[in-house]
Amino acid sequence: MAITDGFKATDPEYAGIVEAFLAEAAGDEAQSLPARTRYLAIVAALLGCQGIDAFGAVVPEALRAGVTPVELKEVVYQATDYLGFGRVMPFVGAMNDALEAAGVALPLEGQATVTPETRLAAGNDVQIEAFGEGMRETWANGPAERATVNRWLAANCFGDYYTRHGLTLAEREMVTFCYLVAQGGCDPQATAHAAGNFNMGNDRAFMYAVVHQILPFIGYPRSLNALACIDAAAK
Protein backbone atom coordinates (compact mmCIF):
# COMPACT_ATOMS: atom_id res chain seq x y z
CA MET A 1 0.00 0.00 0.00
CA ALA A 2 1.37 3.41 -1.00
CA ILE A 3 1.18 6.37 1.35
CA THR A 4 -1.12 8.12 -1.15
CA ASP A 5 -3.62 5.27 -1.59
CA GLY A 6 -6.25 7.07 0.47
CA PHE A 7 -6.63 9.88 -2.05
CA LYS A 8 -5.45 8.47 -5.38
CA ALA A 9 -9.02 8.22 -6.67
CA THR A 10 -9.99 11.77 -5.68
CA ASP A 11 -6.68 13.61 -6.19
CA PRO A 12 -4.69 11.62 -8.74
CA GLU A 13 -2.46 14.50 -9.84
CA TYR A 14 -1.50 15.36 -6.27
CA ALA A 15 -0.89 11.69 -5.47
CA GLY A 16 1.39 11.49 -8.49
CA ILE A 17 3.42 14.53 -7.43
CA VAL A 18 3.82 13.25 -3.87
CA GLU A 19 4.75 9.72 -4.92
CA ALA A 20 7.25 10.97 -7.49
CA PHE A 21 8.98 13.28 -5.00
CA LEU A 22 9.13 10.60 -2.31
CA ALA A 23 10.79 8.30 -4.84
CA GLU A 24 13.16 11.08 -5.92
CA ALA A 25 14.24 11.79 -2.35
CA ALA A 26 14.68 8.11 -1.50
CA GLY A 27 16.66 7.47 -4.67
CA ASP A 28 18.93 10.52 -4.60
CA GLU A 29 22.41 9.00 -4.67
CA ALA A 30 24.06 11.98 -2.97
CA GLN A 31 21.58 11.96 -0.07
CA SER A 32 20.93 8.26 0.29
CA LEU A 33 20.71 6.42 3.60
CA PRO A 34 20.31 2.72 4.42
CA ALA A 35 16.61 1.92 4.28
CA ARG A 36 16.36 1.11 7.98
CA THR A 37 18.05 4.38 8.99
CA ARG A 38 15.89 6.35 6.58
CA TYR A 39 12.71 4.96 8.10
CA LEU A 40 13.87 5.55 11.67
CA ALA A 41 14.32 9.20 10.72
CA ILE A 42 10.99 9.42 8.89
CA VAL A 43 9.03 7.84 11.76
CA ALA A 44 10.64 10.29 14.20
CA ALA A 45 9.89 13.23 11.91
CA LEU A 46 6.24 12.21 11.56
CA LEU A 47 5.96 12.14 15.34
CA GLY A 48 7.53 15.60 15.47
CA CYS A 49 5.21 17.14 12.88
CA GLN A 50 2.18 15.19 14.20
CA GLY A 51 1.63 13.45 10.86
CA ILE A 52 -0.34 10.58 12.33
CA ASP A 53 -2.10 9.53 9.10
CA ALA A 54 1.21 9.34 7.24
CA PHE A 55 2.70 7.56 10.27
CA GLY A 56 0.08 4.82 9.99
CA ALA A 57 0.92 4.35 6.32
CA VAL A 58 4.70 4.45 6.82
CA VAL A 59 4.98 1.97 9.71
CA PRO A 60 4.34 -1.11 7.53
CA GLU A 61 6.95 0.18 5.07
CA ALA A 62 9.39 0.70 7.94
CA LEU A 63 8.90 -2.87 9.16
CA ARG A 64 9.50 -4.20 5.65
CA ALA A 65 12.66 -2.08 5.43
CA GLY A 66 14.15 -3.77 8.49
CA VAL A 67 13.00 -1.60 11.40
CA THR A 68 12.13 -4.08 14.15
CA PRO A 69 9.05 -3.76 16.35
CA VAL A 70 11.35 -3.04 19.31
CA GLU A 71 13.13 -0.25 17.40
CA LEU A 72 9.81 1.24 16.32
CA LYS A 73 8.57 1.20 19.93
CA GLU A 74 11.74 2.90 21.13
CA VAL A 75 11.38 5.75 18.59
CA VAL A 76 7.78 6.32 19.68
CA TYR A 77 8.49 6.04 23.41
CA GLN A 78 11.47 8.42 23.33
CA ALA A 79 9.41 11.05 21.53
CA THR A 80 7.59 11.63 24.82
CA ASP A 81 10.64 13.53 26.09
CA TYR A 82 10.49 16.04 23.25
CA LEU A 83 6.79 16.23 22.34
CA GLY A 84 5.04 15.42 25.61
CA PHE A 85 2.71 12.56 26.40
CA GLY A 86 -0.31 14.48 25.11
CA ARG A 87 1.06 14.47 21.57
CA VAL A 88 2.62 11.00 21.62
CA MET A 89 -0.33 9.07 23.05
CA PRO A 90 -2.26 8.83 19.73
CA PHE A 91 0.86 7.49 18.01
CA VAL A 92 1.19 4.67 20.55
CA GLY A 93 -2.27 3.51 19.54
CA ALA A 94 -1.56 3.88 15.82
CA MET A 95 1.72 2.00 16.21
CA ASN A 96 0.08 -0.86 18.08
CA ASP A 97 -2.66 -1.13 15.46
CA ALA A 98 -0.01 -1.40 12.72
CA LEU A 99 2.04 -3.95 14.66
CA GLU A 100 -0.96 -6.15 15.38
CA ALA A 101 -1.98 -5.93 11.71
CA ALA A 102 1.52 -7.19 10.87
CA GLY A 103 1.03 -10.15 13.18
CA VAL A 104 3.24 -8.90 16.02
CA ALA A 105 2.20 -10.15 19.45
CA LEU A 106 2.03 -7.44 22.12
CA PRO A 107 3.37 -6.51 24.57
CA LEU A 108 6.97 -6.80 23.45
CA GLU A 109 9.80 -7.82 25.75
CA GLY A 110 10.85 -5.01 28.10
CA GLN A 111 13.95 -2.97 27.24
CA ALA A 112 14.59 -1.07 30.49
CA THR A 113 18.06 -1.17 32.04
CA VAL A 114 17.59 1.10 35.08
CA THR A 115 15.75 1.06 38.38
CA PRO A 116 14.22 3.97 40.30
CA GLU A 117 17.44 4.05 42.31
CA THR A 118 19.84 4.07 39.34
CA ARG A 119 18.01 6.13 36.70
CA LEU A 120 19.44 9.51 37.75
CA ALA A 121 23.10 8.48 37.71
CA ALA A 122 22.71 6.35 34.59
CA GLY A 123 20.92 9.13 32.74
CA ASN A 124 23.59 11.63 33.73
CA ASP A 125 26.26 9.27 32.40
CA VAL A 126 24.51 9.33 29.02
CA GLN A 127 24.30 13.13 29.10
CA ILE A 128 28.03 13.35 29.77
CA GLU A 129 28.83 10.88 26.98
CA ALA A 130 26.76 12.82 24.46
CA PHE A 131 27.43 16.41 25.54
CA GLY A 132 30.54 16.44 27.69
CA GLU A 133 31.60 17.06 31.27
CA GLY A 134 29.58 20.27 31.49
CA MET A 135 26.49 18.06 31.99
CA ARG A 136 27.77 16.39 35.15
CA GLU A 137 25.23 16.77 37.99
CA THR A 138 23.75 19.97 36.55
CA TRP A 139 20.93 19.78 39.11
CA ALA A 140 23.53 20.30 41.83
CA ASN A 141 26.03 22.48 39.99
CA GLY A 142 23.75 24.73 37.94
CA PRO A 143 21.40 27.57 38.93
CA ALA A 144 19.27 26.64 41.94
CA GLU A 145 16.04 27.60 40.17
CA ARG A 146 16.84 25.06 37.40
CA ALA A 147 17.65 22.20 39.79
CA THR A 148 14.30 20.45 39.38
CA VAL A 149 14.17 20.46 35.60
CA ASN A 150 17.85 19.56 35.33
CA ARG A 151 17.30 16.59 37.65
CA TRP A 152 14.31 15.49 35.60
CA LEU A 153 16.31 15.84 32.39
CA ALA A 154 18.93 13.46 33.75
CA ALA A 155 16.58 10.97 35.42
CA ASN A 156 13.58 10.99 33.11
CA CYS A 157 14.67 12.23 29.67
CA PHE A 158 17.99 10.39 29.62
CA GLY A 159 17.63 7.86 32.45
CA ASP A 160 14.19 6.48 31.62
CA TYR A 161 14.56 6.52 27.83
CA TYR A 162 18.13 6.83 26.51
CA THR A 163 19.39 3.99 28.70
CA ARG A 164 16.95 1.50 27.20
CA HIS A 165 17.98 -1.29 24.85
CA GLY A 166 16.71 -1.28 21.27
CA LEU A 167 18.58 1.67 19.74
CA THR A 168 22.18 2.82 19.93
CA LEU A 169 22.98 6.18 21.45
CA ALA A 170 23.92 7.47 17.99
CA GLU A 171 20.49 6.40 16.69
CA ARG A 172 18.75 7.98 19.67
CA GLU A 173 20.51 11.28 19.00
CA MET A 174 19.57 11.10 15.32
CA VAL A 175 15.87 10.53 15.99
CA THR A 176 15.89 13.24 18.67
CA PHE A 177 17.17 15.73 16.11
CA CYS A 178 14.29 14.67 13.84
CA TYR A 179 11.66 15.19 16.57
CA LEU A 180 13.02 18.66 17.25
CA VAL A 181 13.34 19.98 13.71
CA ALA A 182 10.03 18.48 12.60
CA GLN A 183 8.03 20.23 15.31
CA GLY A 184 9.72 23.58 14.72
CA GLY A 185 10.48 26.35 17.19
CA CYS A 186 13.26 24.35 18.85
CA ASP A 187 16.35 25.68 17.08
CA PRO A 188 18.52 26.02 20.22
CA GLN A 189 17.76 22.44 21.21
CA ALA A 190 18.15 21.21 17.62
CA THR A 191 21.57 22.86 17.39
CA ALA A 192 22.62 21.27 20.69
CA HIS A 193 21.48 17.85 19.51
CA ALA A 194 23.20 18.32 16.16
CA ALA A 195 26.38 18.69 18.21
CA GLY A 196 25.37 15.61 20.20
CA ASN A 197 25.06 13.73 16.92
CA PHE A 198 28.56 14.80 15.93
CA ASN A 199 29.85 13.56 19.29
CA MET A 200 28.22 10.19 18.61
CA GLY A 201 29.83 9.88 15.17
CA ASN A 202 26.94 11.14 13.02
CA ASP A 203 28.87 13.60 10.85
CA ARG A 204 27.65 16.66 8.97
CA ALA A 205 27.15 14.79 5.67
CA PHE A 206 25.07 12.12 7.42
CA MET A 207 22.94 14.73 9.18
CA TYR A 208 22.37 16.58 5.90
CA ALA A 209 21.20 13.30 4.35
CA VAL A 210 18.80 12.76 7.26
CA VAL A 211 17.24 16.18 6.67
CA HIS A 212 16.92 15.55 2.95
CA GLN A 213 15.12 12.27 3.61
CA ILE A 214 12.58 13.80 6.02
CA LEU A 215 12.06 16.95 3.94
CA PRO A 216 9.08 15.57 1.96
CA PHE A 217 7.29 14.94 5.26
CA ILE A 218 8.06 18.18 7.13
CA GLY A 219 8.39 20.76 4.33
CA TYR A 220 11.06 23.20 3.25
CA PRO A 221 11.00 25.87 6.01
CA ARG A 222 11.67 23.44 8.85
CA SER A 223 14.17 21.51 6.73
CA LEU A 224 16.13 24.66 5.90
CA ASN A 225 16.12 25.58 9.58
CA ALA A 226 17.42 22.08 10.35
CA LEU A 227 20.32 22.52 7.94
CA ALA A 228 21.11 25.86 9.59
CA CYS A 229 21.20 24.13 13.00
CA ILE A 230 23.62 21.53 11.66
CA ASP A 231 25.85 24.24 10.21
CA ALA A 232 25.76 26.19 13.48
CA ALA A 233 26.78 23.08 15.43
CA ALA A 234 29.56 22.34 12.94
CA LYS A 235 31.11 25.75 13.64
TAGI-V458603 format. One line per field, one symbol per residue. ss: DSSP state (2 for helix, 1 for strand, 0 for the rest). A space follows every 50 residues. Layout:
ss=???
This chain:
ss=00002220000222222222222222202220002222222222222220 02222222222222000022222222222222202222222222222222 20000000000000000022222222222220222002222002222222 22222222222200000022222222222222200022222222222220 00022222222222222202222222222222220
